[in-house]
Amino acid sequence: MSTTFTLDTSTSRANPTPAPMRRLTVPKIRARKVDGVTQEPLVMLTAYTARQAQLLDPHCDLLLVGDSLGQVIYGLPSTIPVTMDMMANHAAAVVRGSYHALVVVDMPFGAYEASPQTAFDAAATLLKASGAAAVKLEGGEAMAETVAFLTQRGIPVMGHIGLTPQAVNVLGGYAARGRSDAEAEKIVGDAKALEQAGAFAVVVEGVIEPIAIEVTEAIACPTIGIGASARCDGQVLVTEDMLGMFERVPRFVKRYEDIATTISQTASKYAAEVRERSFPGPEQLYQPKD
């Protein structure tokens, strides 16, 4: 007796994925850089919802559920107040909405700094609750022991150096990093420490270009730049910044669209039709049958 399955090409997790679809894995991402060279740069964008993931997934190698959701989704002044529950819930939605990209979830401030064991407990909770494939944490050499502890226990880690938003109170702002010799040396040392600890990739944020290039050439795992250099092994942006949802964005953001204006204009049209009672029209209404 044979059974016939009907494959649905929907990108909703409520339907089965077509058989040929395979999600990218951590080893595949890591293997994109060979002998210090990445032939095809890695594409990463942030995603916070299932629908956003559905739209971005076909175009990205990685989807980052960033703690930037604190500002983008919740209107918080920084990433500091973001909680584990926020990250787990949004990461689960992104996993449900994607099939192709590797999903990475940020570990929120306070969830991993105390000790490697604390970090493992938090990371395991995040991955089990969401289905994401890897975690990202901020910090360089100081976090190397923690990164090694996690990777040795089966938790893939993406590092994050340079301008680290969770440390904004210590850094004193969001200015570019690496302008002094001491700071530049530290950034390169941080990257090497994370690679040696087992990080499969490292985000390099807000670093002057020569140092970003030096970091990329100094480590074997891929670098993913944001406000760094086109010569990094990949790039990431906050999707809402790239789409033009906000008036104020960092210098390193390129607005590819002006979605904020489109939304405002569309809402204005809707409001006008409601007030003049032209919406809903006959095509949007249910009438009794003859």
C-alpha positions as CSV (number, residue, x, y, z in Angstrom):
1,M,0.0,0.0,0.0
2,S,1.5,3.3,-1.1
3,T,0.8,6.7,0.3
4,T,0.8,9.9,-1.8
5,F,1.9,13.2,-0.2
6,T,0.9,16.5,-1.5
7,L,3.7,19.1,-1.1
8,D,2.6,22.6,-0.3
9,T,5.1,25.3,-1.4
10,S,3.8,27.8,1.2
11,T,6.5,29.2,3.5
12,S,4.2,28.8,6.5
13,R,5.3,26.3,9.1
14,A,1.7,25.1,9.1
15,N,2.4,23.4,5.8
16,P,5.2,20.9,5.0
17,T,8.3,22.2,3.2
18,P,9.0,21.0,-0.3
19,A,11.4,18.0,-0.2
20,P,14.3,19.7,-2.0
21,M,14.4,22.6,0.5
22,R,17.3,22.4,3.0
23,R,18.1,25.0,5.6
24,L,21.6,26.2,5.7
25,T,23.7,24.9,8.6
26,V,26.4,26.3,10.8
27,P,29.1,24.1,9.1
28,K,28.0,25.4,5.7
29,I,28.1,29.0,6.8
30,R,31.6,28.5,8.3
31,A,32.8,26.7,5.1
32,R,31.9,29.7,2.9
33,K,35.4,31.1,3.9
34,V,38.2,28.9,2.6
35,D,41.9,29.8,3.0
36,G,40.9,33.3,4.2
37,V,38.7,34.0,1.2
38,T,34.9,34.0,0.9
39,Q,33.9,33.8,-2.8
40,E,30.2,34.8,-2.2
41,P,29.6,37.2,0.6
42,L,27.1,36.1,3.3
43,V,23.8,38.0,3.4
44,M,22.2,38.6,6.8
45,L,19.2,40.7,7.8
46,T,17.3,41.0,11.1
47,A,13.8,39.5,11.4
48,Y,11.4,39.6,14.3
49,T,8.1,38.1,12.9
50,A,7.0,35.1,10.9
51,R,5.8,37.2,8.0
52,Q,9.0,39.2,7.9
53,A,11.0,35.9,7.9
54,Q,8.9,34.6,5.0
55,L,9.7,37.6,2.9
56,L,13.4,37.7,3.7
57,D,14.2,34.0,3.8
58,P,14.7,33.4,0.1
59,H,17.3,36.2,-0.2
60,C,19.3,35.6,3.0
61,D,21.9,33.1,4.2
62,L,21.2,34.1,7.8
63,L,18.4,35.7,9.7
64,L,19.3,37.4,12.9
65,V,16.7,37.8,15.6
66,G,18.5,40.7,17.1
67,D,18.0,42.3,20.4
68,S,17.5,45.5,18.4
69,L,13.9,44.4,18.5
70,G,13.8,46.2,21.8
71,Q,14.0,49.5,19.9
72,V,12.4,48.5,16.6
73,I,9.4,46.6,18.0
74,Y,9.0,47.7,21.6
75,G,10.1,51.3,21.4
76,L,12.7,50.9,24.2
77,P,15.6,53.4,24.5
78,S,18.2,50.7,24.1
79,T,18.7,46.9,23.9
80,I,19.4,46.7,27.7
81,P,15.8,46.1,28.9
82,V,15.3,43.2,26.4
83,T,14.3,40.0,28.1
84,M,14.8,36.3,27.4
85,D,11.0,35.8,26.8
86,M,11.1,38.5,24.1
87,M,14.0,36.9,22.3
88,A,12.6,33.4,22.6
89,N,9.1,34.3,21.3
90,H,10.3,36.3,18.3
91,A,13.0,33.8,17.4
92,A,10.3,31.0,17.4
93,A,8.2,33.1,15.0
94,V,11.1,33.6,12.7
95,V,11.9,29.9,12.7
96,R,8.3,29.1,11.8
97,G,8.4,31.6,8.9
98,S,11.6,30.4,7.3
99,Y,13.1,27.3,5.6
100,H,16.3,28.4,4.0
101,A,18.3,30.8,6.1
102,L,20.2,29.9,9.3
103,V,18.4,31.5,12.2
104,V,20.6,33.1,14.9
105,V,19.2,34.6,18.0
106,D,20.8,37.3,20.2
107,M,21.4,36.5,23.9
108,P,20.0,39.5,25.8
109,F,22.0,41.6,28.2
110,G,22.4,40.0,31.6
111,A,21.7,36.4,30.3
112,Y,25.3,35.2,29.7
113,E,27.9,37.5,31.3
114,A,28.0,36.1,34.9
115,S,29.6,32.7,34.1
116,P,29.9,30.1,31.3
117,Q,27.4,27.9,33.1
118,T,24.9,30.8,33.2
119,A,25.4,31.4,29.6
120,F,24.9,27.7,28.7
121,D,21.6,27.6,30.7
122,A,20.3,30.7,28.9
123,A,21.5,29.6,25.4
124,A,20.0,26.2,25.8
125,T,16.7,27.7,26.9
126,L,16.7,30.0,23.9
127,L,17.5,27.3,21.4
128,K,15.0,24.8,22.8
129,A,12.2,27.4,23.0
130,S,12.7,28.8,19.5
131,G,14.3,26.2,17.3
132,A,17.0,28.6,16.3
133,A,20.3,27.1,15.2
134,A,22.8,29.4,17.0
135,V,23.2,32.2,19.5
136,K,25.0,35.5,19.2
137,L,26.7,37.2,22.1
138,E,28.7,40.4,22.5
139,G,32.2,40.7,23.7
140,G,35.7,39.6,22.7
141,E,38.5,38.2,24.7
142,A,36.6,38.5,27.9
143,M,33.9,36.2,26.6
144,A,36.2,33.7,24.9
145,E,36.0,31.2,27.8
146,T,32.2,31.3,27.6
147,V,32.2,30.9,23.8
148,A,34.5,27.8,24.2
149,F,32.2,26.4,27.0
150,L,29.2,26.7,24.8
151,T,30.7,25.4,21.6
152,Q,32.2,22.4,23.3
153,R,28.7,21.6,24.6
154,G,26.9,21.7,21.2
155,I,25.8,25.4,21.1
156,P,27.0,27.2,18.0
157,V,28.1,30.8,18.8
158,M,28.4,33.9,16.6
159,G,30.6,36.6,18.1
160,H,30.1,40.3,18.1
161,I,33.0,42.8,18.5
162,G,33.7,46.5,18.0
163,L,30.7,48.7,18.8
164,T,28.7,46.4,21.1
165,P,25.3,48.1,21.9
166,Q,24.8,46.2,25.1
167,A,28.0,47.9,26.5
168,V,26.9,51.4,25.4
169,N,26.9,52.6,29.0
170,V,30.6,51.6,29.3
171,L,31.6,52.8,25.8
172,G,29.9,56.1,26.4
173,G,28.0,56.2,23.1
174,Y,27.7,54.7,19.6
175,A,30.8,56.3,18.1
176,A,33.0,54.2,15.7
177,R,35.7,52.0,17.3
178,G,39.3,51.4,16.4
179,R,40.5,55.0,16.0
180,S,43.3,54.6,18.6
181,D,46.1,52.1,18.3
182,A,45.2,50.5,21.6
183,E,41.6,50.2,20.6
184,A,42.4,48.8,17.2
185,E,44.8,46.2,18.7
186,K,42.1,45.2,21.2
187,I,39.5,44.6,18.4
188,V,41.9,42.4,16.4
189,G,42.8,40.5,19.6
190,D,39.1,40.1,20.4
191,A,38.4,38.6,17.0
192,K,41.3,36.1,17.2
193,A,40.2,35.1,20.7
194,L,36.6,34.4,19.6
195,E,37.8,32.4,16.6
196,Q,40.1,30.3,18.7
197,A,37.3,29.7,21.2
198,G,35.2,28.2,18.4
199,A,32.9,31.0,17.1
200,F,31.7,30.1,13.6
201,A,31.4,33.8,12.6
202,V,32.0,37.2,14.0
203,V,30.0,40.4,13.6
204,V,32.2,43.4,13.3
205,E,30.2,46.6,14.1
206,G,31.0,50.2,13.9
207,V,34.8,49.7,13.3
208,I,36.9,51.9,11.0
209,E,37.5,50.3,7.7
210,P,41.2,49.5,7.9
211,I,40.7,47.6,11.2
212,A,37.7,45.7,9.8
213,I,39.8,44.6,6.9
214,E,42.6,43.6,9.2
215,V,40.2,41.5,11.4
216,T,38.8,39.8,8.3
217,E,42.3,38.9,7.1
218,A,43.4,37.8,10.6
219,I,40.8,35.1,11.3
220,A,39.7,32.0,9.4
221,C,36.0,32.2,10.3
222,P,33.7,34.6,8.4
223,T,33.3,38.2,9.5
224,I,29.9,39.9,9.0
225,G,30.2,43.7,8.8
226,I,27.8,46.4,9.9
227,G,29.4,49.8,9.5
228,A,32.7,48.1,8.9
229,S,33.9,47.3,5.3
230,A,32.6,45.8,2.1
231,R,35.6,43.5,2.3
232,C,34.1,41.7,5.3
233,D,32.9,38.2,4.4
234,G,29.3,39.3,4.7
235,Q,27.0,42.1,5.7
236,V,24.1,42.6,8.1
237,L,21.6,45.5,8.6
238,V,18.5,46.0,10.7
239,T,15.8,45.4,8.1
240,E,13.6,48.3,9.3
241,D,16.5,50.7,8.9
242,M,17.3,49.4,5.4
243,L,13.6,49.7,4.4
244,G,13.4,53.3,5.6
245,M,11.0,52.8,8.5
246,F,12.8,55.3,10.7
247,E,13.9,58.9,10.0
248,R,17.1,58.6,12.1
249,V,19.5,55.8,11.3
250,P,23.3,55.3,11.8
251,R,25.6,56.6,9.1
252,F,26.4,53.1,7.9
253,V,22.7,52.4,6.9
254,K,21.7,52.6,3.3
255,R,17.9,53.2,2.8
256,Y,16.8,51.0,-0.1
257,E,13.2,52.1,0.2
258,D,11.0,54.6,2.0
259,I,8.4,52.3,3.5
260,A,7.5,54.8,6.3
261,T,6.2,57.3,3.7
262,T,4.3,54.5,1.9
263,I,2.6,53.3,5.1
264,S,1.7,56.9,6.1
265,Q,0.3,57.7,2.7
266,T,-1.7,54.5,2.6
267,A,-3.1,55.0,6.1
268,S,-4.1,58.6,5.0
269,K,-6.0,57.2,2.0
270,Y,-7.8,54.7,4.2
271,A,-8.7,57.3,6.8
272,A,-10.1,59.6,4.1
273,E,-12.3,56.8,2.7
274,V,-13.6,55.8,6.1
275,R,-14.5,59.4,6.9
276,E,-16.3,60.0,3.6
277,R,-18.0,56.6,3.9
278,S,-16.7,55.3,0.6
279,F,-15.1,52.3,2.4
280,P,-16.2,49.6,2.7
281,G,-17.7,49.5,-0.8
282,P,-20.0,46.9,-2.4
283,E,-17.0,44.6,-3.2
284,Q,-16.1,44.4,0.4
285,L,-19.6,43.7,1.8
286,Y,-21.7,40.6,2.2
287,Q,-25.2,40.7,0.8
288,P,-28.2,38.4,1.4
289,K,-28.6,35.7,-1.2
290,D,-31.6,35.9,-3.6
